[in-house]
């Protein structure tokens, strides 16, 4: 039986064991997930495998922005309990992980775990600390964003359980500090309002089609005439965009303007063409991993 990368990732996320160990276990058990967990336990591939039934939903989200503001990092490191999340050992490990990403720019989490910082290999330190605290630990994800002609701004919400990056390109000759302040406000907007995309064009067509179907079905059940269902759906869809597209959301500090208006006003003021390119939002154990 061919083992897929998705199966390996699922087992890795569940157990905390290495990718190769997970693949071998799945291969040995013909893809049987529960038996693969038993194999990992018997082989002692990782202490975390013995806690496969547990969920590592606590932890921290950390960020780092380079001095020139052109590179920013967001990383999520998890454990099982808030008690461990607040411990010096866990906080030190999370800081080590962030520092390693800053220094080495690994391609992904698996590459990160195999990276050595000083004389410490991240995977070894993860296993050592897992054994020490007796909880499942994991580096869930990280993101590195760079801008050659713009800025990347970070925002970590109080408690370090939620973090955001906002990238603005094509800054031009405007006031960079003023733009940073705008980007910080936008990052706080992302944290508070949880948009799905920056622009409506970025929302998948299948998502939009499902929304339209729902709007039409509701209108039909309310007894609305068939010939106006499309118009009703279009109106509701515009409302959907205003709620879920960052640039169309009402600005939380001034609901008389949209987030997109902030960039438009800045560009008009300085005759620039700055553009909000993307955002990244990490919330502990959310569904966007």
C-alpha positions as CSV (number, residue, x, y, z in Angstrom):
1,X,0.0,0.0,0.0
2,X,1.3,3.4,-1.0
3,X,1.7,5.8,2.0
4,X,0.8,9.4,1.2
5,X,2.5,12.5,2.6
6,X,-0.8,13.5,4.2
7,X,-1.0,10.3,6.2
8,X,2.6,10.8,7.4
9,X,1.9,14.4,8.4
10,X,-1.3,13.4,10.2
11,X,0.6,10.7,12.2
12,X,3.4,13.1,12.9
13,X,1.0,15.8,14.1
14,X,-0.7,13.3,16.4
15,X,2.4,11.7,17.9
16,X,5.2,14.2,17.6
17,X,7.4,11.5,16.1
18,X,9.8,12.2,13.2
19,X,8.5,12.0,9.6
20,X,10.7,9.0,8.7
21,X,9.6,7.1,11.8
22,X,6.0,7.9,11.0
23,X,6.4,6.7,7.4
24,X,8.1,3.5,8.4
25,X,5.4,2.8,11.0
26,X,2.6,3.4,8.5
27,X,4.4,1.2,5.9
28,X,4.8,-1.5,8.4
29,X,1.1,-1.5,9.3
30,X,-0.2,-1.0,5.7
31,X,-1.5,2.4,6.6
32,X,-3.4,1.4,9.8
33,X,-3.2,4.6,11.9
34,X,-3.9,3.1,15.3
35,X,-1.4,0.2,14.7
36,X,1.2,2.7,13.5
37,X,0.9,4.5,16.8
38,X,1.4,1.2,18.6
39,X,4.5,0.6,16.5
40,X,5.9,4.0,17.4
41,X,5.2,3.4,21.1
42,X,7.0,0.0,21.0
43,X,10.0,1.4,19.2
44,X,10.2,4.4,21.5
45,X,10.6,6.7,18.5
46,X,9.6,9.7,20.7
47,X,8.2,10.2,24.2
48,X,5.4,12.2,22.6
49,X,4.3,9.1,20.7
50,X,3.3,7.6,24.1
51,X,1.0,10.5,24.5
52,X,-0.6,10.3,21.1
53,X,-4.1,10.5,22.7
54,X,-3.3,14.0,24.0
55,X,-3.8,17.3,22.2
56,X,-1.1,20.0,22.4
57,X,-3.3,23.0,22.2
58,X,-1.5,25.3,24.5
59,X,1.9,27.1,24.0
60,X,3.0,30.3,22.5
61,X,3.1,32.3,19.2
62,X,6.3,34.3,18.8
63,X,7.6,36.7,16.2
64,X,10.7,38.4,15.0
65,X,11.2,41.3,12.6
66,X,14.6,42.2,11.1
67,X,16.1,45.6,11.8
68,X,15.3,46.8,8.3
69,X,11.7,45.7,8.6
70,X,12.0,43.6,5.4
71,X,11.9,40.1,7.0
72,X,9.5,38.8,9.6
73,X,9.0,35.4,11.2
74,X,6.0,33.9,13.0
75,X,6.2,30.6,14.8
76,X,3.8,28.5,16.9
77,X,5.2,26.1,19.6
78,X,2.8,23.9,21.4
79,X,2.4,21.9,24.6
80,X,-0.5,20.3,26.5
81,X,-1.1,22.7,29.4
82,X,-0.9,26.4,30.2
83,X,1.2,25.5,33.2
84,X,4.0,24.1,31.0
85,X,3.5,26.9,28.5
86,X,4.4,29.4,31.2
87,X,7.4,27.4,32.5
88,X,11.0,28.7,32.0
89,X,12.0,25.4,30.2
90,X,9.2,25.7,27.6
91,X,9.7,29.5,27.1
92,X,13.4,28.9,26.6
93,X,12.8,26.2,24.1
94,X,10.4,28.4,22.1
95,X,12.9,31.2,22.1
96,X,15.6,28.7,20.9
97,X,13.2,27.6,18.0
98,X,12.6,31.2,17.0
99,X,16.3,32.1,17.1
100,X,17.1,29.0,15.0
101,X,14.6,30.1,12.3
102,X,16.1,33.6,12.3
103,X,19.6,32.3,11.9
104,X,19.0,29.4,9.5
105,X,15.8,30.0,7.6
106,X,14.8,26.3,7.4
107,X,12.5,25.3,4.6
108,X,9.9,23.7,6.8
109,X,9.3,22.2,10.3
110,X,11.0,19.0,9.5
111,X,14.1,20.8,8.3
112,X,13.9,23.0,11.4
113,X,13.9,19.9,13.7
114,X,17.1,18.7,12.0
115,X,18.8,22.1,12.4
116,X,21.5,22.6,15.0
117,X,21.8,25.9,16.9
118,X,25.1,26.2,18.6
119,X,25.6,22.6,19.8
120,X,21.9,21.8,20.2
121,X,19.8,20.0,17.6
122,X,16.2,21.1,17.8
123,X,14.8,17.6,17.5
124,X,17.0,16.4,20.3
125,X,16.1,19.3,22.6
126,X,12.4,18.7,21.8
127,X,12.7,15.0,22.8
128,X,14.7,15.9,25.9
129,X,12.2,18.5,27.1
130,X,9.3,16.2,26.3
131,X,10.7,13.6,28.6
132,X,11.4,16.3,31.3
133,X,8.0,17.9,31.4
134,X,6.0,14.8,30.6
135,X,3.9,16.4,28.0
136,X,3.5,16.3,24.2
137,X,5.4,19.2,22.7
138,X,5.5,20.3,19.1
139,X,6.7,23.0,16.7
140,X,3.4,23.2,14.7
141,X,4.3,25.7,12.1
142,X,6.3,28.8,11.2
143,X,6.2,31.4,8.4
144,X,9.0,33.6,7.0
145,X,7.8,36.6,5.0
146,X,10.2,38.9,3.1
147,X,9.6,42.1,1.1
148,X,12.3,43.6,-1.2
149,X,10.6,47.0,-1.7
150,X,8.3,47.2,1.3
151,X,7.8,46.3,5.0
152,X,6.6,43.4,7.1
153,X,5.1,44.2,10.5
154,X,4.2,41.9,13.4
155,X,1.7,41.9,16.2
156,X,1.6,39.5,19.1
157,X,-1.6,39.8,21.2
158,X,-1.3,39.9,25.0
159,X,-0.6,36.4,26.3
160,X,1.3,35.3,23.2
161,X,-1.4,33.0,22.0
162,X,-2.2,34.9,18.8
163,X,0.2,36.5,16.4
164,X,-0.1,38.3,13.0
165,X,2.2,39.4,10.2
166,X,1.2,42.0,7.6
167,X,3.2,42.6,4.5
168,X,3.0,45.8,2.4
169,X,5.0,46.1,-0.8
170,X,6.0,48.9,-3.1
171,X,6.4,51.4,-0.3
172,X,8.0,54.1,-2.5
173,X,9.1,57.5,-1.1
174,X,6.4,58.0,1.5
175,X,6.8,58.1,5.3
176,X,7.9,54.6,6.2
177,X,7.2,55.1,9.9
178,X,3.7,56.3,9.2
179,X,3.2,53.2,7.0
180,X,4.5,51.0,9.7
181,X,1.9,52.4,12.1
182,X,-0.8,51.8,9.6
183,X,0.4,48.2,9.1
184,X,0.4,47.7,12.8
185,X,-3.2,48.8,13.0
186,X,-4.0,46.4,10.2
187,X,-2.3,43.6,12.0
188,X,-4.4,44.3,15.1
189,X,-7.5,44.3,12.7
190,X,-6.5,40.8,11.5
191,X,-6.1,39.6,15.1
192,X,-9.5,40.9,16.1
193,X,-11.6,40.3,13.0
194,X,-10.1,37.1,11.6
195,X,-10.5,37.8,7.8
196,X,-10.3,34.9,5.4
197,X,-8.4,36.8,2.7
198,X,-7.0,40.2,1.9
199,X,-9.1,40.6,-1.3
200,X,-12.3,39.1,-2.6
201,X,-10.5,37.6,-5.6
202,X,-8.5,35.4,-3.2
203,X,-11.5,33.6,-1.8
204,X,-11.9,30.2,-3.6
205,X,-14.7,30.0,-6.2
206,X,-16.1,26.9,-4.5
207,X,-16.5,28.8,-1.2
208,X,-18.3,31.6,-3.0
209,X,-20.6,29.2,-4.9
210,X,-21.6,27.5,-1.7
211,X,-22.5,30.8,-0.2
212,X,-24.6,31.8,-3.2
213,X,-26.4,28.4,-3.0
214,X,-27.2,28.9,0.7
215,X,-28.4,32.5,0.2
216,X,-30.7,31.4,-2.6
217,X,-32.1,28.5,-0.6
218,X,-32.8,30.6,2.4
219,X,-34.6,33.2,0.2
220,X,-36.6,30.5,-1.5
221,X,-37.7,29.1,1.8
222,X,-38.8,32.6,2.8
223,X,-41.1,32.7,-0.2
224,X,-39.1,35.1,-2.3
225,X,-39.9,35.0,-6.1
226,X,-37.5,32.9,-8.3
227,X,-36.6,35.9,-10.5
228,X,-35.1,37.9,-7.6
229,X,-33.1,35.1,-5.9
230,X,-29.9,36.0,-7.8
231,X,-30.2,39.7,-6.8
232,X,-30.8,38.7,-3.2
233,X,-27.8,36.4,-3.3
234,X,-25.6,39.1,-4.8
235,X,-26.5,41.5,-2.1
236,X,-25.7,39.0,0.7
237,X,-22.5,38.1,-1.0
238,X,-21.3,41.7,-0.9
239,X,-22.0,41.6,2.8
240,X,-20.0,38.4,3.1
241,X,-17.0,40.1,1.3
242,X,-17.3,43.1,3.7
243,X,-17.1,40.7,6.7
244,X,-14.4,38.3,5.4
245,X,-12.1,40.3,3.1
246,X,-9.5,42.3,5.1
247,X,-9.5,45.3,2.7
248,X,-13.2,45.6,2.7
249,X,-13.7,45.2,6.5
250,X,-14.8,48.3,8.5
251,X,-11.7,49.6,10.3
252,X,-12.0,48.7,14.0
253,X,-10.7,52.1,15.1
254,X,-13.0,54.1,12.7
255,X,-15.8,52.2,11.2
256,X,-16.6,55.1,8.8
257,X,-13.7,53.8,6.6
258,X,-12.5,50.4,5.4
259,X,-9.1,48.9,5.9
260,X,-8.5,49.4,2.2
261,X,-9.1,53.1,2.7
262,X,-6.1,53.3,5.0
263,X,-3.8,52.4,2.2
264,X,-5.6,54.5,-0.3
265,X,-5.4,57.6,1.8
266,X,-1.7,57.0,2.5
267,X,-1.0,56.6,-1.2
268,X,-2.9,59.8,-2.0
269,X,-1.1,61.7,0.6
270,X,2.4,60.7,-0.6
271,X,1.7,59.9,-4.3
272,X,2.8,56.3,-3.7
273,X,1.5,52.9,-4.8
274,X,1.9,50.9,-1.6
275,X,-0.1,47.7,-1.6
276,X,-1.2,45.4,1.1
277,X,0.0,42.0,-0.1
278,X,-0.8,39.5,2.5
279,X,-1.3,38.7,6.2
280,X,-0.5,35.6,8.3
281,X,-2.5,34.8,11.4
282,X,-1.5,32.2,13.9
283,X,-3.8,31.4,16.8
284,X,-3.0,28.5,19.1
285,X,-4.4,25.2,17.7
286,X,-6.6,27.0,15.2
287,X,-7.7,25.2,11.9
288,X,-5.4,27.0,9.6
289,X,-2.3,24.8,10.1
